[in-house]
Amino acid sequence: MFTLYILLFVSFIILVVYVTRRKKRLPPGPIGLPIIGNLLSIDPKAPHESMAQLAWKYGHISSLWMGSIFTVILSDPKLVRQAYAKDTFTDRARLYLTHGIMKGQGIIAAEGELWREHRKFVAGCLKNFGMARFASPRRNKLEERILIAVEETLVDTQIKDYDIPKGTMVLSVLWAIHLNPLYWPDPNAFKPARFISEDGSLKKPDAFFPFQCGKRMCIGDELARMMLFLFSARILQKFSLSAPLDHTIDLEGQCGITLVPKSQRIVFKKRR
């Protein structure tokens, strides 16, 4: 009898989800289980790969249930830029990391007026690290982007032709975009020429999001670019880098709060 009740309950949940999707035209995606949603379909060691497979299966905009949180996944550069340019998508989902551990504090988890204050403080710190040395027009443009005011909004909205209900968590699977052969031929190959125009100038592909995009774009992107250039140029000026003999560089990465490179053995040979 207990098994029958369980089957009836699951059938009821599936029916509710089906009717809701028909009524609200939600993005396509797998039907989740009660309470846990689609969590069993996500590899805890490589969630980015699971999300990418979902995006490649259901299209540029898809959906799933992260437990009780309805989640929309974006894997198209244009959709990502369009969505994150709206104030509607500037709030943070109520996750254990952002609202449990971090208590909604800090530049990562804060929202509304608190987030605006945090960005102003971080902007001031970044200016002390060298951003103020930029020419006036560029500095003004950076400050305008950093200090932009947004409201805390959680409302029903739309992405493309799909309805996005209030309280939905929206994720952009940048790993899927950055490894999509549609945008990057032979994506796993190291090809710096992808970022160099025919005239030798820096090329910025539309499908490249090293610091995310939109109004919650990484506030430290300019500082990171400067540091990366200075450290990389200095190292490559003094040393030639290579992998040890009979050793292959592992590019899989380790997944934590972010996807980071694994520790590698690299040979530094001093240039003459």
Secondary structure, DSSP 4 states (H G I P E B T S, - for coil): -HHHHHHHHHHHHHHHHHHHHHHHTPPP-PPPBTTTBTGGGS-TT-HHHHHHHHHHHH-SEEEEEETTEEEEEE--HHHHHHHHTSGGG-SPP--IIIIIISTT-HHHH--HHHHHHHHHHHHHHHHHTTGGGS-HHHHHHHHHHHT---------EEETTEEE-TT-EEEE-HHHHHT-TTTSSSTTS--GGGGB-TTSSB---TT--TT--GGGS-TTHHHHHHHHHHHHHHHHHHEEEEPPTT-------EESSSEEPPP---EEEE--
